[in-house]
Amino acid sequence: MKLPRDLGGAELAKALSRVGYGITRQTGSHTRLTHPGSSQHHITIPAHTPLKPGTFSAIPAEIAGKQGFNRDELLDRLL
């Protein structure tokens, strides 16, 4: 799946709420999200617009690995 080039950190954080992540705190230009499962998972997202392609590619890959999704399946749910 081709990644969008104009997605910002705030929009990604909002999209991650669809898979159970919630904003825990914000420090400066970074937002920390937490998934409250049996083993909590934390991820930090920069609140920049747009996100750099490498950063945007790494975030769903990490979440997919922790939550047991395929990366493309997770992107379909988010976007």
VEXMILO-15251 format. One record per residue: x, y, z of N, C-alpha, C in turn; residue in three letters. Coordinates in steps of 0.1 Angstrom, whole numbers, plus 5000, padded with zeros to 4 digits. Each point is the difference from the previous one (the first is absolute). Layout:
<recs>
XYZXYZXYZALA ...
</recs>
This chain:
<recs>
500849885000499250125000500950125000MET 499750104992500750124999499650095011LYS 501050065007499850085012499750154995LEU 499050065007499850144997501250095004PRO 500250114992501250085003499650135008ARG 498750025002499650125007499449985014ASP 500249895006499449965013500950065011LEU 499350075009500750065012499949915012GLY 500850035010500149925012498650005008GLY 499350125000498750005007499049924993ALA 500049994987499149924992500349855002GLU 501349975001500349865003499649965014LEU 500250085009499649975014498549985001ALA 499250084993498649984999499649874994LYS 500749964989499749884993500449885009ALA 501050015008500449895008499149975011LEU 499150105003498949975010499149904996SER 499949974986499149904995500549865004ARG 501249985003500649875003500350005015VAL 499550095008500149995015501150095006GLY 500750084993501050085006499450135004TYR 500550055012499550135005501250095004GLY 499850134999501050095003500250005015ILE 501349985004500450005014500550135004THR 500950064992500550135003500650064988ARG 500350135001500750074989501150095006GLN 501249984995501150085004500650074988THR 499950135000500650074989499249964987GLY 500849964990499349974987499949854998SER 499949925011499949864999498849955009HIS 499249914995498949945007500249865003THR 499749965012500249865004498749935001ARG 499849894993498849925000500249875007LEU 499049955006500149875008498849914996THR 500349874998499049904998499849935013HIS 498950005006499849945013499649854999PRO 500949924996499849864999500649925012GLY 500149874998500649935011501550045002SER 500750034989501350065001499950144993SER 500050105008499950134994501150034990GLN 499650074989500950044990499950154998HIS 501250065001500150154998500750034987HIS 499550104994500750054988500050155000ILE 501050064995500250155000499950044985THR 499150104998499850054986500450155000ILE 500850044990500250154999498850074995PRO 499750115005498850084996500350094989ALA 500849964990500450084989499049974988HIS 499950104992499249984988500850054988THR 500249914990499749864999501149925007PRO 499749885003501049915006501049954989LEU 501249995003501049954990499649854996LYS 500249974988499649864995500649895008PRO 501250015004500649895008499449995014GLY 499750115006499450005013498649944999THR 499250054990498749954998499949854997PHE 501149954993500049864997500449915012SER 500850065009500549925012498949985010ALA 499150105002499050005011499149884997ILE 499349994989499149894998500749865000PRO 501350004996500749875000500249965015ALA 500350095009500249965014498749965006GLU 499050084997498749965006499549874995ILE 500149974987499649884995500749885006ALA 501350025003500849895006499549975015GLY 499750115007499549985014498649955001LYS 499150044991498649975001499649874992GLN 501049954992499749874993499350034987GLY 500050124995499450034987501149994989PHE 499549984987500850024989500150164998ASN 501150054995500250144998498950064991ARG 499849934989499050054990498650005006ASP 499749895008498749995006499850125010GLU 501050035007499950115010499850144992LEU 500750024989499950124993498650014994LEU 499449894996498650004995499150055011ASP 500249955012499150045012500250155003ARG 501350054999500250145003499650104990LEU 500249964987499750104990498849964993LEU 
</recs>
